[in-house]
Amino acid sequence: MTDSFLLADAPSGTGSMSTADSLFTLEPNQAPVAPEERAKLLVDPGFGKVFTDHMAIAQYDEGIGWHDAKITARRTIDMSPASSVLHYAQEIFEGLKAYARPGGGAALFRPEANARRFQASARRLAMPELPEELFLDSVRQLVRTDIGWIPPGEEGSLYLRPFMFASEAFLGMRMAARYLYIVMASPVGSYFKGAPSVSLWVTREYTRAAPGGTGAAKCGGNYAASLVAQAEAVRNGCDQVVFLDAIERRWVEELGGMNIFFVFDDGSIATPPLGGTILAGITRDSIITLARGMGLTVREEPYSIEQWRADAESGRLTEAFACGTAAVVTAIGSVTGTEGGFAIGGQSVGPVTQRIRQSLVAIQRGHAPDPHDWIEELG
């Protein structure tokens, strides 16, 4: 489908204004949260429970393209019960963060990578591709508008959730002709709190994705299908579920919402290869680059659950960690399944995991140089 867009030539709505060099018209929230109330919310925002005053929104219509792009007050969405997303699940999303800078302002981490992955997800779900410049402008302008919502402290950030769904009202089985693109922002703290490492449950009954499916797309259906397995993990006293491949049920793929890495006694690192069933994590890609820059050998290769157990028990495997935008880098301390369990290292954060996490976070938060040009500074 075409990725062209047509934006209004003049601001629309009472109180709207043009933002210099922006594709989005700003319509300020006329009833924002009071500063003192906002300060209270930012003390301990949790994750994904508090939302800012504004959102970005744009509409797509077949034959017209993208139009009516706005930064406007966050509000509910009027939808027909026949909206095709409710029946055929044409929906995709992204996740990225804005960080407060030491000298003031904010910064985004690799937003262009999210924009490209959003386009790849759209192609797989037969949806129109959002132009990269429209994606980038939406997150930039929303952060600039709601910059006061970034929590203080080293664990705080502004989590951005761009998403798109089919909004056309019809029940026929075909690609929709109308879509809504929205970006919400949520001040967040640490994703995992308390224990230095997480415990995993190996599900044998459920799989996350199969070859030829939507595993490489960031769409809600993948996550909905993982929830029953995550509930299984919790029932068995574990924090997260880890999925095996759909064919042989023995090759480790990824967690419910995170990629995974293994650290060995020779200092090398391995991670399951991308092949259409695993999401191409931006944090994953960044870690591979950082680790190689540290002189570490990084392999992208299949790793079986049997080998994982054997290596952990022999001491060949010294650390394992999960990674993602929300979790950043989180140590894995133990693995359990129907065939028993095993511990990894001292069930704590290992030195390689710690070094990689510190290196990544230091770049994201402006405490270290950015040799890869991953950071985009915002005023």
N, C-alpha and C positions, 0 to 999 in steps of 0.2 A: 504494500500500500504506500501511497505517496507520503513523504515526510515534509511536504511544503507547509508553510504556515502564513497566515494573514492576520496581522494584528491591527487593532483599532487605531485609526489615525489620530483620534482625540480621546482624552480621558472620559470615562463614563461613570456616572453616579455622582451624587452630591458629595462634595468634600474630597474628590479624587485629585491626584496630581501626577505629573510626569516625573519619573526618576531619570536623571541624566544618564544617557548611554545605556538605558535598560529597556528590555523588551516588555517589561511588566509595568503596568500602571499601578501606582500605590493608592489605596483607599484606606487611610488610617482607621484603626479601631476607635470608635467614638466612646467606648466604655472599657478601656483597658484595666487590667488588674492594678490595684493601687500599689505603689512602690513598697510600702510597709508589709502588705500581704504577700507580695512577690518575694520579698526577703525571707519571710517565714517559710514559704514553700521551697526555697532553694537551700535551706539548711540541711534537709535530708529528703531529696526528691524521689529516692528509689530509682526504679527503672521503668519508663514508659507509663507513668501514672499521672504526671503533671504535664500540661501543655501550655504553649505560649499564646500570646494575644492574636497572632496573625497566621495565615497560611497562604501559600501560593496556589493558584488555580488557573488552568487553561482548558479549553475545549477543542475537540477535534470533530469535524464533520466531513464525511466523504464528499469529495468534489470541491471543498472549500479549504481544508487543511486546518492547521492550528490557529485559534483565534481567541479573543477576549482573555488575554493573559493578565492576571492581576495579583497583587499582594493585597489581601483584604482581611477583614476580621474573621477569625476562626469561627465556624458556624456548622450547624448540621446540614446535611445534604438531602434535598427533596428527591426521592426516587420513586419511579413506578414499580409496582410489584412484578411487572413484566420486564424490568431491566435485565438484559441478557446475562450480566455478570452473576445474577442470582440463580440462574439456571444452567449456564454453560461455563462459568468460572473463568472467563477471559479477564485475568487480573495479574499484574506483576508489581513488584516493588523493589526498593533499594534501601540501603541503610548506610549512612555515613555520619561523621561527627564534625562539629566545629569546636575549636579549642581556644581558650583565652590565651593571649600572648603576654609574655613577661612585661613588655613595655606598653601594654594597652592594645585594644583592638582584638581581632579574632583571626583564625586561620582555618582553612579547610585542608584535609589530607587526601590527596589524589582524587579529587572529584571527577576529573575527566575519565578515570577508570570506571567509576560508577556509571557515568553517562554512557560509556560504550557497552558496559554489561547490561544496562537497561535496554539499550537497542537490541542486543542479542536476545534478551528474554522476550522482547516484543516480537521479534521475527519468529521465534519458536511457538509463541501463542497466537500467531496470525493477527497481530495488532499493528497499528501504524507506528513507525519508529519516530520517537521524539528527537528532533534535531539536537545535537550536542550543545549548541549555543543556548538553546531554550532551557535545557536541563541545568546547565551551569548558571545561567542568569537567575533561574528560580531559586536555587539554593543560596547563591550569593546575596540576593536582595532580601530573602527571608532572614538570613543571619544578620544582615545589616539593620534590618527593621527591629528585630527582637534580640539584639546583642546583649541587652541588659538581663536576659534570662539565662545566660551562661553561669552555672554555679561556681562559687569560689572553691579553691583547693585543688590539689593534684589529682583527685579522682573525678572531679566534675567536668562535664562537657555538655554540649548541646547536640542531642541526637536528632538527625534529620531523617524523615521517612517519606521519600518520594514514592508515589504509587499511581497506577493508571488502571482504569477498569472500563469495561464496555457498559455504556449507559443507555444504549438504544433500547426502546421498549418493543420487544417482539418475542415470539416463541418459536420461530423457525430455526432450523439447525444450519446456521451459516455464520460467517464472520460478521460482527456488528459493523455498523456504519457510523456510530457516534461513540466517543470516548471522553472521559474526564481524566485530567492529570492534576494531581494535588500533591503538595508538600506540606507536611506537618512538622513541627519542631517540639522536642520534649527535653527539658533539662534532666540530666541523669547523673547518678553516682556510679559506684562500682556495681557490675553485673552480679558477681559472686562475692558474698560477704562471709567473713568468718574463717573457715578452714583454709589452710594454705594450699590444699589441692582438692580436686573433685574425684568422685568415684563414678565408675562407668558400669552400665549393665549391657551385656552383649545379647541383643535380641536374635533369637533363631527363628521366630515365627514371622516377623515382619521385615520387609525390606523398604528402603527409601526410594530407590529408582532402579529402572532396568534399561539396558541398551535400547536406544531408539526412543526413550521416553523424555520426560521433562527435567531430568536430574540436574542438567547444567543451567536451567533457567531458574530465576528467582521468582517463583510464582507461589501464591498462597496454597495451592493444592498440595505441593510437596510438603509443606509444613503441617497442613491439616492431617495428612496421612501419617505423619510422624508422631502425632499427639498420643495415639493409643500405645505406641511403643514407649514413649516417654512416661506415660502413666504406669506402664509395666515396670520401668526402671525404678520409679518412686516406690511402688509396692514392694520392691525387693531391696529397699533401703539405699538406693543409689541416686546420685545427683542428675546424671545424664545417661542417655542411651547412645550406644555406638552401633552403627549398621554394617552388615556384611553385604557382599555382592549378591545380586538376585539370582545368579545362575548356579554357582557352586556353593554359596552360603559359607564361604571360608575366607574371602579376601576382605580385609578391613577397608572401608570406604570413608565414612565421615560420621560425625555426631549429628544430632538432630538439627543443629544450626551452626556447626563449627567444623573447620578442617582440623586435621590431626597430624602431629609430627612425632617421630621417634628418634631418640638420641642414644648412640652406642658408645661402648667403652673405648673405642679408638677415636672418639671425638666427632665422628661423622653423623649426619642427620639424614633421615629418610621420610618421605611423605607419599601417600598413595598418588598415582598418576591421574591426571585429568583424562577423561575418555568419554565424556558425554553423560556420565552418571553422577559426577561430583561437581559441585559448584566451584567455579574458579574464583576462590576467595581473594580479595584484594590484600587483606592482611597476610594470607598465605604467600602470595607473590612477593610482598614486601619482605617477609621473613627469609625467603629463599635468597633474595638479593642481599640482604644484610648479612646473612650467615656466610655466604660466599665471599663477601667483602671482608669478613673476619678471618678468612683463610680456611673455613670449614668446608668439608666435602658434603655436598647435598645431593642426594639421589631421589629421583621421582620413580618409584618402583612398587610393584605389588608386594604386600606384606600380609601373610595369613594370620589368622587368630591363633593357630597352633604354634607358629613360629614366634609370635608375640609372647605367648606363655613360656615357651622354652627359653627364649632370650632373657625374659625377666627372671626366671628361676635360676638360670646359669650366671647371671650378672652381666651378660653381654649387653643387654639393654639397661641403661642406667637412668634414663629419664624419658618421659613422654609428656606432651602438652597439646592442648587444644587452642585454637585461635580463631578470632573473628572480630568484626567491628565492635560488637557489644562486649565480648569477653576479653578482648585484647589478646593476651597470652596467659593461659591458665594451666598450671601443672596438673597432671593426672596422677593420682596416688594409688589407685587400685582398680582392678577390673574383675567383674563377677558375671557369671552366666549359669545356665542350667548344669554345666559340667564342672562347677566349682569356680574358684577365683584365685587371683594372684596379686601380689603387691609389686609396686614399681619403686625401685630405689628406697629411700627412707620415707616415702609417702609425703614428701615435702617438695619445695621448689628447688630443683637442681641448679648447679652453677651455669650450665649452658642455657637452660630456660630463663634464668634470671638475667643473664647477660643479654640475650636477645630481647627480652621484654624491656629492659632498661634502655637499650639502644633505640628501639622503636618508639617508646614513649617520649624519650628525650627529643627526638626529631619532631614528633607530633606537637609537643608542648613548647618548642622553641628553646630548649635548653642545650641543644647540640646543633652543629652545622647540618645542612640539608644537601649533601652532595648529589642527590638524585633528582633534585627539583620536584619533590613531592608536595611541598607546602605552597598553598596559595594564600597570601596575606590579604586580609580584608580590613578596611578602615573601621 
